[in-house]
Amino acid sequence: MEIHTKNKKISLTLFLLFSSFFLSSSLDCDKTDRAALLSIKAELGNPAELLTWQPSTNCCAWSNLYCTDTGRIYNIYLFSLNVSTKIPYSLGELSELQTIQLQTMPGLYGAVPSSFSKLTKLEILDITGSSVSGPIPDFTRMNLSALDLSNNKFSGPIPLALTRLPRLRYLDLRGNNLSGNIPAGLLHGAFLFLYLSNNSLTGEISEYYGNVDIDTIDLSNNKLEGNPSFLFGTTKPTTKIDLSWNEFEFDMTRLAFPHNLNYLDLSHNRIKGKVAKSLQDVKLRYLNLSYNQLCGEIPNGRYMAFHGADSYLHNKCLCGKPLPPCST
């Protein structure tokens, strides 16, 4: 698994741990919830993984879900089911749901059902690794703090409606067929995560994202342009920045980088100037500045010794350790 995929999943796992808590219930589950769950099972084709979902038993004891202490279903998680169907419409009948996780089901297809608009208490929606397609729907009736729609087949622009989710702090739309600009105001609050890589997004990044407390921003493998240097700065809390494989153009010479940054990938852009001396003071575990237009001697103090030649390959005229020495 690629390192950024692993980090992304760790980040979402931590987000889930901090955003919710699990309850168990000795009470029988709500009758309307039981009926909805049995409909979900039928719509999925009665997969073997849901064998415990039997009408005569307490559904709070069934696998792949959690109940509140009053017997209402508030979390449902379905992973790696061998199905070939649409997302069950009956998920929208579980009115107390706070979390939906549908992961690694390539046979899941079609659009997000309209019944999801009834899930006004939903805080975390995670539909990943499927064939679900169409435009990203309007989720404004929900109470989302985390939305992960990565590695699906969604297309069209990132909807402006997402900017009207005032609690959204984690957004992952990577690995789809999205196009158009990145709207300003997609995230709110602090400790923010934005993953939009591997799409066909264009235009410049809004300076909005330089004025909020982002922990991670990954915009790699798009068609973005302009000068994103407002994302950098010593006082910013950012730990990961990946802008690789775009068309960004700026002078790196005098830039300062967040002191907590540990991952920086600016490769495959049009970055000019010299390698910033400020990088000497940043303890990066990963640095990639390759395939740009950088020139001059590479700074060699402090933490720069950790980075090999592959961090600097295919630039205009870089020299000095770990590359060949500069001409005198």
Buried (B, 14 or more C-beta within 10 A) or exposed (E): EEEBBEBBBEBBEEBBEEBBEEBEBEEBBBEEBBBBBBBBBEBBEEBEBBEEBEEEEBBBBBEBBBBBEEBBBBBBBBEEBEBEBBBBBBBBBBBBBBBBBBBEBBEBBEBBBEBBBBBEBBBBBBBBBBBBBEBBBBBBEBBBBBBBBBBBEBBEBBBEEBBEBEBBBBBBBBBBEBBBBBBEBBBBEEBBBBBBBBBEBBEEBBEBBBEBEBBBBBBBBBEBBEEBBBBBBEEBBBBBBBBBBBEBBBBBBEBBBBBBBBBBBBBBBEBBBBBBBBBBBBEBEBBBBBBBBBBBBBBEEEBBEEBEEEBBBBBEEBBBBBBEEEEE
